[in-house]
Amino acid sequence: MKIIFDKQKCLPFTLTALIILADQLVKGFIVKNWPGEGTFIKDLFSNGLVQFWHVRNRAIAFSLGHNLPESLRPALFVVLPIVVLGFLLWYYFKSPDFRTPQRWAVAGIIGGGAGNIIDRIFRPEGVVDFVSVKFFGLLGMERWPTFNIADASVVVCCIVLLVTILISPKEVHNEQEN
């Protein structure tokens, strides 16, 4: 299989760049204006539904791996994600199977992943998280774990990718014929 770089495959990476840019600009703004981890910034609706905090995550999603030894963290939190994103990019350009919404979803996943990898490399205090959403005790959590633009991008784009994969094969076949 030959790697194909065409406009249709490359255009979604504008989303990748926009996510990385927005993510890093907002994180930089938060770090500059609210220095100090655990700083409360704002209650968006004054009822605690959405709050902004300056928090640092030294692990990965949902603080998984926070108990791992410091010596393992670079390999698991930087190198492994870079390898996964590299594989995803390779597969994206090698595979003719991605439809347009799937291309954009993959580009969003790569943008979000890259945004957090940048933090892990250049912010030794940890990934900057800042959005805290009330979760009303669902799954035993009063608040959803604090997240950032990169995290939101990965989650939303993974959902879009999953939904588009689950669409019936008949619809996929019809789109490929057009």
Rosetta constraint file for C-alpha pairs under 8 A:
AtomPair CA 1 CA 94 HARMONIC 6.37 0.50
AtomPair CA 1 CA 95 HARMONIC 7.99 0.50
AtomPair CA 2 CA 94 HARMONIC 6.18 0.50
AtomPair CA 3 CA 90 HARMONIC 7.93 0.50
AtomPair CA 3 CA 93 HARMONIC 5.43 0.50
AtomPair CA 3 CA 94 HARMONIC 4.63 0.50
AtomPair CA 4 CA 93 HARMONIC 5.72 0.50
AtomPair CA 4 CA 94 HARMONIC 6.47 0.50
AtomPair CA 5 CA 9 HARMONIC 6.35 0.50
AtomPair CA 5 CA 10 HARMONIC 6.58 0.50
AtomPair CA 5 CA 93 HARMONIC 6.76 0.50
AtomPair CA 6 CA 10 HARMONIC 6.07 0.50
AtomPair CA 7 CA 11 HARMONIC 5.71 0.50
AtomPair CA 8 CA 12 HARMONIC 7.69 0.50
AtomPair CA 9 CA 93 HARMONIC 7.20 0.50
AtomPair CA 9 CA 103 HARMONIC 6.98 0.50
AtomPair CA 10 CA 14 HARMONIC 7.93 0.50
AtomPair CA 12 CA 16 HARMONIC 7.08 0.50
AtomPair CA 12 CA 103 HARMONIC 6.38 0.50
AtomPair CA 12 CA 104 HARMONIC 5.02 0.50
AtomPair CA 12 CA 107 HARMONIC 5.79 0.50
AtomPair CA 13 CA 17 HARMONIC 6.29 0.50
AtomPair CA 13 CA 104 HARMONIC 7.65 0.50
AtomPair CA 13 CA 107 HARMONIC 5.47 0.50
AtomPair CA 13 CA 108 HARMONIC 8.00 0.50
AtomPair CA 14 CA 18 HARMONIC 6.16 0.50
AtomPair CA 15 CA 19 HARMONIC 6.05 0.50
AtomPair CA 15 CA 104 HARMONIC 7.28 0.50
AtomPair CA 15 CA 107 HARMONIC 6.34 0.50
AtomPair CA 15 CA 108 HARMONIC 6.15 0.50
AtomPair CA 15 CA 111 HARMONIC 7.28 0.50
AtomPair CA 16 CA 20 HARMONIC 6.29 0.50
AtomPair CA 16 CA 107 HARMONIC 5.23 0.50
AtomPair CA 16 CA 108 HARMONIC 5.43 0.50
AtomPair CA 16 CA 109 HARMONIC 7.85 0.50
AtomPair CA 16 CA 110 HARMONIC 6.35 0.50
AtomPair CA 16 CA 111 HARMONIC 4.07 0.50
AtomPair CA 16 CA 112 HARMONIC 7.52 0.50
AtomPair CA 17 CA 21 HARMONIC 6.04 0.50
AtomPair CA 17 CA 111 HARMONIC 6.52 0.50
AtomPair CA 18 CA 22 HARMONIC 5.96 0.50
AtomPair CA 18 CA 111 HARMONIC 7.85 0.50
AtomPair CA 19 CA 23 HARMONIC 5.83 0.50
AtomPair CA 19 CA 108 HARMONIC 7.13 0.50
AtomPair CA 19 CA 111 HARMONIC 5.47 0.50
AtomPair CA 19 CA 112 HARMONIC 6.46 0.50
AtomPair CA 19 CA 115 HARMONIC 7.50 0.50
AtomPair CA 19 CA 149 HARMONIC 7.38 0.50
AtomPair CA 19 CA 150 HARMONIC 6.85 0.50
AtomPair CA 19 CA 153 HARMONIC 7.50 0.50
AtomPair CA 20 CA 24 HARMONIC 6.03 0.50
AtomPair CA 20 CA 111 HARMONIC 5.49 0.50
AtomPair CA 20 CA 112 HARMONIC 6.67 0.50
AtomPair CA 20 CA 114 HARMONIC 6.82 0.50
AtomPair CA 20 CA 115 HARMONIC 5.02 0.50
AtomPair CA 20 CA 150 HARMONIC 7.31 0.50
AtomPair CA 21 CA 25 HARMONIC 5.98 0.50
AtomPair CA 22 CA 26 HARMONIC 6.06 0.50
AtomPair CA 22 CA 149 HARMONIC 7.51 0.50
AtomPair CA 23 CA 27 HARMONIC 6.12 0.50
AtomPair CA 23 CA 115 HARMONIC 6.33 0.50
AtomPair CA 23 CA 148 HARMONIC 7.32 0.50
AtomPair CA 23 CA 149 HARMONIC 5.27 0.50
AtomPair CA 23 CA 150 HARMONIC 5.97 0.50
AtomPair CA 24 CA 28 HARMONIC 5.92 0.50
AtomPair CA 24 CA 115 HARMONIC 6.76 0.50
AtomPair CA 25 CA 29 HARMONIC 6.12 0.50
AtomPair CA 26 CA 30 HARMONIC 6.20 0.50
AtomPair CA 27 CA 31 HARMONIC 6.15 0.50
AtomPair CA 27 CA 128 HARMONIC 6.07 0.50
AtomPair CA 27 CA 129 HARMONIC 7.74 0.50
AtomPair CA 28 CA 32 HARMONIC 6.06 0.50
AtomPair CA 29 CA 33 HARMONIC 5.99 0.50
AtomPair CA 30 CA 34 HARMONIC 5.46 0.50
AtomPair CA 30 CA 35 HARMONIC 7.33 0.50
AtomPair CA 30 CA 54 HARMONIC 6.71 0.50
AtomPair CA 31 CA 35 HARMONIC 5.13 0.50
AtomPair CA 31 CA 36 HARMONIC 7.72 0.50
AtomPair CA 31 CA 54 HARMONIC 7.41 0.50
AtomPair CA 31 CA 128 HARMONIC 7.92 0.50
AtomPair CA 34 CA 39 HARMONIC 6.47 0.50
AtomPair CA 34 CA 41 HARMONIC 7.25 0.50
AtomPair CA 34 CA 54 HARMONIC 6.81 0.50
AtomPair CA 35 CA 39 HARMONIC 7.38 0.50
AtomPair CA 35 CA 54 HARMONIC 7.71 0.50
AtomPair CA 36 CA 54 HARMONIC 7.24 0.50
AtomPair CA 37 CA 54 HARMONIC 5.51 0.50
AtomPair CA 37 CA 55 HARMONIC 5.00 0.50
AtomPair CA 37 CA 56 HARMONIC 6.25 0.50
AtomPair CA 38 CA 53 HARMONIC 6.38 0.50
AtomPair CA 38 CA 54 HARMONIC 5.38 0.50
AtomPair CA 38 CA 55 HARMONIC 5.05 0.50
AtomPair CA 38 CA 56 HARMONIC 7.88 0.50
AtomPair CA 39 CA 53 HARMONIC 5.62 0.50
AtomPair CA 39 CA 54 HARMONIC 5.12 0.50
AtomPair CA 39 CA 55 HARMONIC 7.20 0.50
AtomPair CA 40 CA 52 HARMONIC 6.43 0.50
AtomPair CA 40 CA 53 HARMONIC 4.53 0.50
AtomPair CA 40 CA 54 HARMONIC 6.52 0.50
AtomPair CA 41 CA 51 HARMONIC 7.56 0.50
AtomPair CA 41 CA 52 HARMONIC 5.20 0.50
AtomPair CA 41 CA 53 HARMONIC 5.21 0.50
AtomPair CA 41 CA 54 HARMONIC 7.10 0.50
AtomPair CA 42 CA 51 HARMONIC 5.72 0.50
AtomPair CA 42 CA 52 HARMONIC 5.15 0.50
AtomPair CA 42 CA 53 HARMONIC 7.25 0.50
AtomPair CA 43 CA 47 HARMONIC 7.28 0.50
AtomPair CA 43 CA 48 HARMONIC 5.94 0.50
AtomPair CA 43 CA 49 HARMONIC 7.77 0.50
AtomPair CA 43 CA 50 HARMONIC 6.19 0.50
AtomPair CA 43 CA 51 HARMONIC 4.36 0.50
AtomPair CA 43 CA 52 HARMONIC 6.37 0.50
AtomPair CA 44 CA 48 HARMONIC 7.44 0.50
AtomPair CA 44 CA 49 HARMONIC 7.49 0.50
AtomPair CA 44 CA 50 HARMONIC 5.47 0.50
AtomPair CA 44 CA 51 HARMONIC 5.65 0.50
AtomPair CA 44 CA 52 HARMONIC 7.48 0.50
AtomPair CA 45 CA 49 HARMONIC 6.46 0.50
AtomPair CA 45 CA 50 HARMONIC 6.57 0.50
AtomPair CA 48 CA 133 HARMONIC 7.78 0.50
AtomPair CA 48 CA 134 HARMONIC 6.66 0.50
AtomPair CA 49 CA 133 HARMONIC 5.64 0.50
AtomPair CA 49 CA 134 HARMONIC 4.86 0.50
AtomPair CA 50 CA 131 HARMONIC 7.05 0.50
AtomPair CA 50 CA 132 HARMONIC 5.74 0.50
AtomPair CA 50 CA 133 HARMONIC 4.61 0.50
AtomPair CA 50 CA 134 HARMONIC 6.41 0.50
AtomPair CA 51 CA 131 HARMONIC 6.08 0.50
AtomPair CA 51 CA 132 HARMONIC 5.06 0.50
AtomPair CA 51 CA 133 HARMONIC 6.40 0.50
AtomPair CA 52 CA 130 HARMONIC 5.18 0.50
AtomPair CA 52 CA 131 HARMONIC 4.90 0.50
AtomPair CA 52 CA 132 HARMONIC 5.97 0.50
AtomPair CA 53 CA 129 HARMONIC 7.48 0.50
AtomPair CA 53 CA 130 HARMONIC 4.64 0.50
AtomPair CA 53 CA 131 HARMONIC 6.44 0.50
AtomPair CA 53 CA 132 HARMONIC 7.05 0.50
AtomPair CA 54 CA 128 HARMONIC 6.89 0.50
AtomPair CA 54 CA 129 HARMONIC 6.25 0.50
AtomPair CA 54 CA 130 HARMONIC 5.06 0.50
AtomPair CA 55 CA 128 HARMONIC 5.95 0.50
AtomPair CA 55 CA 129 HARMONIC 5.19 0.50
AtomPair CA 55 CA 130 HARMONIC 6.04 0.50
AtomPair CA 55 CA 146 HARMONIC 7.56 0.50
AtomPair CA 56 CA 125 HARMONIC 6.65 0.50
AtomPair CA 56 CA 126 HARMONIC 5.04 0.50
AtomPair CA 56 CA 127 HARMONIC 5.33 0.50
AtomPair CA 56 CA 128 HARMONIC 4.88 0.50
AtomPair CA 56 CA 129 HARMONIC 5.90 0.50
AtomPair CA 57 CA 63 HARMONIC 6.36 0.50
AtomPair CA 57 CA 126 HARMONIC 5.05 0.50
AtomPair CA 57 CA 127 HARMONIC 5.01 0.50
AtomPair CA 57 CA 128 HARMONIC 6.58 0.50
AtomPair CA 57 CA 129 HARMONIC 6.88 0.50
AtomPair CA 58 CA 63 HARMONIC 7.20 0.50
AtomPair CA 58 CA 66 HARMONIC 6.48 0.50
AtomPair CA 58 CA 125 HARMONIC 6.90 0.50
AtomPair CA 58 CA 126 HARMONIC 4.39 0.50
AtomPair CA 58 CA 127 HARMONIC 6.32 0.50
AtomPair CA 59 CA 63 HARMONIC 4.92 0.50
AtomPair CA 59 CA 64 HARMONIC 5.76 0.50
AtomPair CA 59 CA 65 HARMONIC 5.37 0.50
AtomPair CA 59 CA 66 HARMONIC 4.91 0.50
AtomPair CA 59 CA 73 HARMONIC 7.79 0.50
AtomPair CA 59 CA 77 HARMONIC 7.19 0.50
AtomPair CA 59 CA 126 HARMONIC 7.59 0.50
AtomPair CA 60 CA 64 HARMONIC 5.32 0.50
AtomPair CA 60 CA 65 HARMONIC 6.62 0.50
AtomPair CA 60 CA 66 HARMONIC 7.83 0.50
AtomPair CA 60 CA 77 HARMONIC 6.77 0.50
AtomPair CA 62 CA 145 HARMONIC 6.02 0.50
AtomPair CA 68 CA 72 HARMONIC 6.71 0.50
AtomPair CA 68 CA 73 HARMONIC 6.84 0.50
AtomPair CA 69 CA 73 HARMONIC 6.82 0.50
AtomPair CA 70 CA 74 HARMONIC 7.75 0.50
AtomPair CA 72 CA 76 HARMONIC 6.25 0.50
AtomPair CA 73 CA 77 HARMONIC 5.44 0.50
AtomPair CA 73 CA 78 HARMONIC 7.58 0.50
AtomPair CA 74 CA 78 HARMONIC 5.20 0.50
AtomPair CA 74 CA 79 HARMONIC 6.51 0.50
AtomPair CA 75 CA 79 HARMONIC 4.83 0.50
AtomPair CA 75 CA 80 HARMONIC 6.11 0.50
AtomPair CA 76 CA 80 HARMONIC 5.26 0.50
AtomPair CA 76 CA 81 HARMONIC 7.39 0.50
AtomPair CA 77 CA 81 HARMONIC 6.37 0.50
AtomPair CA 77 CA 117 HARMONIC 7.77 0.50
AtomPair CA 77 CA 120 HARMONIC 7.38 0.50
AtomPair CA 78 CA 82 HARMONIC 6.20 0.50
AtomPair CA 78 CA 117 HARMONIC 6.05 0.50
AtomPair CA 78 CA 120 HARMONIC 6.65 0.50
AtomPair CA 78 CA 121 HARMONIC 7.26 0.50
AtomPair CA 79 CA 83 HARMONIC 6.22 0.50
AtomPair CA 80 CA 84 HARMONIC 6.19 0.50
AtomPair CA 81 CA 85 HARMONIC 6.05 0.50
AtomPair CA 81 CA 113 HARMONIC 7.43 0.50
AtomPair CA 81 CA 117 HARMONIC 7.48 0.50
AtomPair CA 82 CA 86 HARMONIC 5.95 0.50
AtomPair CA 82 CA 117 HARMONIC 7.65 0.50
AtomPair CA 83 CA 87 HARMONIC 6.12 0.50
AtomPair CA 84 CA 88 HARMONIC 6.14 0.50
AtomPair CA 85 CA 89 HARMONIC 6.12 0.50
AtomPair CA 85 CA 110 HARMONIC 6.25 0.50
AtomPair CA 85 CA 113 HARMONIC 7.37 0.50
AtomPair CA 86 CA 90 HARMONIC 6.14 0.50
AtomPair CA 87 CA 91 HARMONIC 6.02 0.50
AtomPair CA 88 CA 92 HARMONIC 5.93 0.50
AtomPair CA 88 CA 106 HARMONIC 7.93 0.50
AtomPair CA 88 CA 110 HARMONIC 7.99 0.50
AtomPair CA 89 CA 93 HARMONIC 6.31 0.50
AtomPair CA 90 CA 94 HARMONIC 6.10 0.50
AtomPair CA 91 CA 95 HARMONIC 5.74 0.50
AtomPair CA 92 CA 98 HARMONIC 7.41 0.50
AtomPair CA 92 CA 103 HARMONIC 7.68 0.50
AtomPair CA 92 CA 106 HARMONIC 7.83 0.50
AtomPair CA 98 CA 102 HARMONIC 5.66 0.50
AtomPair CA 98 CA 103 HARMONIC 5.97 0.50
AtomPair CA 99 CA 103 HARMONIC 6.20 0.50
AtomPair CA 100 CA 104 HARMONIC 6.48 0.50
AtomPair CA 101 CA 105 HARMONIC 6.14 0.50
AtomPair CA 101 CA 160 HARMONIC 7.68 0.50
AtomPair CA 101 CA 161 HARMONIC 7.51 0.50
AtomPair CA 101 CA 164 HARMONIC 7.25 0.50
AtomPair CA 102 CA 106 HARMONIC 6.07 0.50
AtomPair CA 102 CA 160 HARMONIC 7.40 0.50
AtomPair CA 102 CA 161 HARMONIC 5.40 0.50
AtomPair CA 102 CA 164 HARMONIC 6.68 0.50
AtomPair CA 102 CA 165 HARMONIC 7.99 0.50
AtomPair CA 103 CA 107 HARMONIC 6.19 0.50
AtomPair CA 104 CA 108 HARMONIC 6.19 0.50
AtomPair CA 104 CA 157 HARMONIC 8.00 0.50
AtomPair CA 105 CA 109 HARMONIC 6.25 0.50
AtomPair CA 105 CA 157 HARMONIC 4.59 0.50
AtomPair CA 105 CA 158 HARMONIC 6.76 0.50
AtomPair CA 105 CA 160 HARMONIC 6.22 0.50
AtomPair CA 105 CA 161 HARMONIC 5.64 0.50
AtomPair CA 106 CA 110 HARMONIC 6.19 0.50
AtomPair CA 106 CA 157 HARMONIC 6.88 0.50
AtomPair CA 106 CA 158 HARMONIC 7.75 0.50
AtomPair CA 106 CA 161 HARMONIC 7.23 0.50
AtomPair CA 107 CA 111 HARMONIC 6.14 0.50
AtomPair CA 108 CA 112 HARMONIC 6.15 0.50
AtomPair CA 108 CA 153 HARMONIC 5.89 0.50
AtomPair CA 108 CA 154 HARMONIC 6.44 0.50
AtomPair CA 108 CA 157 HARMONIC 5.78 0.50
AtomPair CA 109 CA 113 HARMONIC 6.03 0.50
AtomPair CA 109 CA 153 HARMONIC 6.28 0.50
AtomPair CA 109 CA 154 HARMONIC 4.47 0.50
AtomPair CA 109 CA 155 HARMONIC 7.78 0.50
AtomPair CA 109 CA 157 HARMONIC 5.80 0.50
AtomPair CA 109 CA 158 HARMONIC 6.80 0.50
AtomPair CA 110 CA 114 HARMONIC 5.95 0.50
AtomPair CA 110 CA 154 HARMONIC 7.64 0.50
AtomPair CA 111 CA 115 HARMONIC 6.10 0.50
AtomPair CA 111 CA 150 HARMONIC 7.00 0.50
AtomPair CA 111 CA 153 HARMONIC 7.56 0.50
AtomPair CA 111 CA 154 HARMONIC 7.86 0.50
AtomPair CA 112 CA 116 HARMONIC 6.53 0.50
AtomPair CA 112 CA 149 HARMONIC 7.25 0.50
AtomPair CA 112 CA 150 HARMONIC 3.77 0.50
AtomPair CA 112 CA 151 HARMONIC 6.03 0.50
AtomPair CA 112 CA 152 HARMONIC 7.61 0.50
AtomPair CA 112 CA 153 HARMONIC 5.35 0.50
AtomPair CA 112 CA 154 HARMONIC 5.26 0.50
AtomPair CA 113 CA 117 HARMONIC 6.23 0.50
AtomPair CA 113 CA 150 HARMONIC 6.55 0.50
AtomPair CA 113 CA 151 HARMONIC 7.67 0.50
AtomPair CA 113 CA 154 HARMONIC 6.80 0.50
AtomPair CA 114 CA 118 HARMONIC 6.09 0.50
AtomPair CA 114 CA 150 HARMONIC 7.93 0.50
AtomPair CA 115 CA 119 HARMONIC 6.67 0.50
AtomPair CA 115 CA 150 HARMONIC 5.61 0.50
AtomPair CA 116 CA 120 HARMONIC 6.28 0.50
AtomPair CA 116 CA 127 HARMONIC 6.34 0.50
AtomPair CA 116 CA 150 HARMONIC 6.32 0.50
AtomPair CA 116 CA 151 HARMONIC 7.75 0.50
AtomPair CA 117 CA 121 HARMONIC 6.22 0.50
AtomPair CA 118 CA 122 HARMONIC 5.96 0.50
AtomPair CA 118 CA 123 HARMONIC 7.80 0.50
AtomPair CA 119 CA 123 HARMONIC 4.97 0.50
AtomPair CA 119 CA 124 HARMONIC 7.75 0.50
AtomPair CA 119 CA 126 HARMONIC 6.69 0.50
AtomPair CA 119 CA 127 HARMONIC 5.09 0.50
AtomPair CA 119 CA 128 HARMONIC 7.23 0.50
AtomPair CA 120 CA 124 HARMONIC 6.52 0.50
AtomPair CA 120 CA 126 HARMONIC 6.02 0.50
AtomPair CA 120 CA 127 HARMONIC 5.94 0.50
AtomPair CA 123 CA 127 HARMONIC 6.78 0.50
AtomPair CA 128 CA 148 HARMONIC 7.15 0.50
AtomPair CA 129 CA 146 HARMONIC 5.84 0.50
AtomPair CA 129 CA 147 HARMONIC 4.74 0.50
AtomPair CA 129 CA 148 HARMONIC 4.83 0.50
AtomPair CA 130 CA 146 HARMONIC 6.00 0.50
AtomPair CA 130 CA 147 HARMONIC 5.79 0.50
AtomPair CA 130 CA 148 HARMONIC 5.72 0.50
AtomPair CA 131 CA 146 HARMONIC 5.27 0.50
AtomPair CA 131 CA 147 HARMONIC 5.20 0.50
AtomPair CA 131 CA 148 HARMONIC 6.00 0.50
AtomPair CA 132 CA 143 HARMONIC 6.73 0.50
AtomPair CA 132 CA 144 HARMONIC 6.40 0.50
AtomPair CA 132 CA 145 HARMONIC 6.64 0.50
AtomPair CA 132 CA 146 HARMONIC 4.62 0.50
AtomPair CA 132 CA 147 HARMONIC 6.77 0.50
AtomPair CA 133 CA 143 HARMONIC 5.62 0.50
AtomPair CA 133 CA 144 HARMONIC 5.50 0.50
AtomPair CA 133 CA 145 HARMONIC 7.79 0.50
AtomPair CA 133 CA 146 HARMONIC 7.37 0.50
AtomPair CA 134 CA 142 HARMONIC 6.11 0.50
AtomPair CA 134 CA 143 HARMONIC 4.32 0.50
AtomPair CA 134 CA 144 HARMONIC 6.23 0.50
AtomPair CA 135 CA 141 HARMONIC 6.20 0.50
AtomPair CA 135 CA 142 HARMONIC 5.11 0.50
AtomPair CA 135 CA 143 HARMONIC 4.59 0.50
AtomPair CA 135 CA 144 HARMONIC 5.52 0.50
AtomPair CA 136 CA 141 HARMONIC 7.05 0.50
AtomPair CA 136 CA 142 HARMONIC 5.09 0.50
AtomPair CA 136 CA 143 HARMONIC 6.90 0.50
AtomPair CA 137 CA 141 HARMONIC 4.68 0.50
AtomPair CA 137 CA 142 HARMONIC 4.38 0.50
AtomPair CA 137 CA 143 HARMONIC 7.40 0.50
AtomPair CA 138 CA 142 HARMONIC 7.05 0.50
AtomPair CA 147 CA 151 HARMONIC 5.91 0.50
AtomPair CA 147 CA 152 HARMONIC 7.07 0.50
AtomPair CA 148 CA 152 HARMONIC 6.25 0.50
AtomPair CA 149 CA 153 HARMONIC 6.06 0.50
AtomPair CA 150 CA 154 HARMONIC 6.30 0.50
AtomPair CA 151 CA 155 HARMONIC 6.29 0.50
AtomPair CA 152 CA 156 HARMONIC 5.98 0.50
AtomPair CA 153 CA 157 HARMONIC 5.82 0.50
AtomPair CA 154 CA 158 HARMONIC 5.92 0.50
AtomPair CA 155 CA 159 HARMONIC 6.28 0.50
AtomPair CA 156 CA 160 HARMONIC 6.28 0.50
AtomPair CA 157 CA 161 HARMONIC 6.00 0.50
AtomPair CA 158 CA 162 HARMONIC 6.05 0.50
AtomPair CA 159 CA 163 HARMONIC 6.08 0.50
AtomPair CA 160 CA 164 HARMONIC 6.12 0.50
AtomPair CA 161 CA 165 HARMONIC 6.13 0.50
AtomPair CA 162 CA 166 HARMONIC 6.22 0.50
AtomPair CA 163 CA 167 HARMONIC 6.47 0.50
AtomPair CA 167 CA 171 HARMONIC 6.97 0.50
AtomPair CA 167 CA 172 HARMONIC 7.55 0.50
AtomPair CA 168 CA 172 HARMONIC 6.79 0.50
AtomPair CA 169 CA 173 HARMONIC 6.11 0.50
AtomPair CA 170 CA 174 HARMONIC 6.25 0.50
AtomPair CA 171 CA 175 HARMONIC 6.23 0.50
AtomPair CA 172 CA 176 HARMONIC 6.28 0.50
AtomPair CA 173 CA 177 HARMONIC 6.43 0.50
AtomPair CA 174 CA 178 HARMONIC 6.61 0.50
